């Protein structure tokens, strides 16, 4: 798509909990759009909702973006000329602009108590109003600076009565949003409520801070989730009230990420129900006492995760599915993002990860695999040379980094049980002496090909059946008929360990 000014986009999460995978997708699309157009990717922390603030959320956001390689050009850590990049540090700016709105008549003070607001809603429901709201139909009978004399308002302020500041929305206005993804979206102002812009604690709401910050940070495109589309009408009216319409960014509202069933929005409850990750990193919810698994700890590679997320709403228009970051930057286009919800297919996520693991160099996988081995088998961590060989033997047999240990546990510990049905079918007691002595012919200096040739020569010389010998050897090494090349595995284990496993099996069969 064509852009007519230097691109500046922002990812603006709230530190009210862990970063949802849908938020990661928003960050990715912003990042791709900025990089494709030679623009600037900004991280802004929207922390004005102090009641919902969760300690540890902001560090989590930074760690998740770093793991994924979505590094901001500007932000709380990167700095920049348009900071501060935490909204809690920009209070003076919001106060200045809220005063401007009040002075121009586009906003007003409202002193209504929670009980009075509830009473208003009850009265409206009794009249048959389906969804009562604080708007042009009720405000003149409420306790605000539009309906009450100035001296009353001043006395309430002098008493220290708490108040909020609301946006004054006049009826019979048409708000047209030219959304990059959804086309022309039109709202009528009659259906909009007089949104709170400044809370009783003096902090701005999302709506005011979002617009003021986007203007002052010179944001050119707002790329965010579909759930914010309805709020955009209020934001457009704020741009009009400030006389900033010429600098208003272009909007692109991304489709919802749906549950694996395709019904309903993906939520953290889907993680507790089915075990699928819905966060990029592990998160412990101390209030709920629940642990949520993250993509990283599930054993996903960062680029595989990004490749999977890129397809949750975007279609390149080709059959290609595996994209390097450079290819994503070249192919990505907001106009190819779909309107309808994108189903979260965890099996597809595993497939993407498997493809990345299969095509990765063992040296690139070594740190993650080594960490897993050290955690699962702390007393049996081999040297890096052996670990690299292990990775090469297993990387086409796993979907995640964690699978290396779960699927290849027999590399680090002798099997504790055997596939009995196959074993009984293949076992021939006449082969016992062959198994007891065959490893006397090999040495640890030999490679897999030499092990194979030596054992096969011995089989031929003693007229042993391959089906019986190979099956029993494999079960001795792994406990089952699965695993990588048998002789590569035996060479990796070494003569002593391989002989030990054969002896264990022979004792089991005694």
Buried (B, 14 or more C-beta within 10 A) or exposed (E): EEBEEEBBBBBBBBBBBBBBBBBBBBBBBBBBBBBBBEBBBBBBBBBBBEEEBBEEBBEBBBBBBEBBEBBBBBBBEBEBEBBBBBBBEBBEBBEEBBEBBBEEEBBBBBBBEEEEBEEBBEEBEEEEEEEBBBBBBBBEEBBBBBBBEEEEBEEBEEEEBEBBBBBBBEEEBEBEBEBBBBEEBEBEBEEBBBBBBBBEEEBBBBBBBBBBBBBEBBBBBBBBBBEBBEBBBBBBBBBBBBEBEEBBBBBBBBBBBBBBEEEEBBBBEBBBEEEBBBBBBBBEBEEEEEEBBBBBBBBBBBBBBBBBBBBBBBEBEEEEBEBEBEEBBEBBBBEBBEEEBBBBBBEBBBBBBBBBBEEBEBEEBBEBBBEBBEEBBEEEBBEEEBBBBBBBBBBEBBBBBBBBBEBBBBBBEBBEEBBEEBBEEBBEEEBEEBBEEBBEEBEEEBEBEBBBBBBBEBBEEEEBEEEBBBBBBBBBBBBBEEBBEBBBBBBBBBBEBBBBBBBBBBEBBE
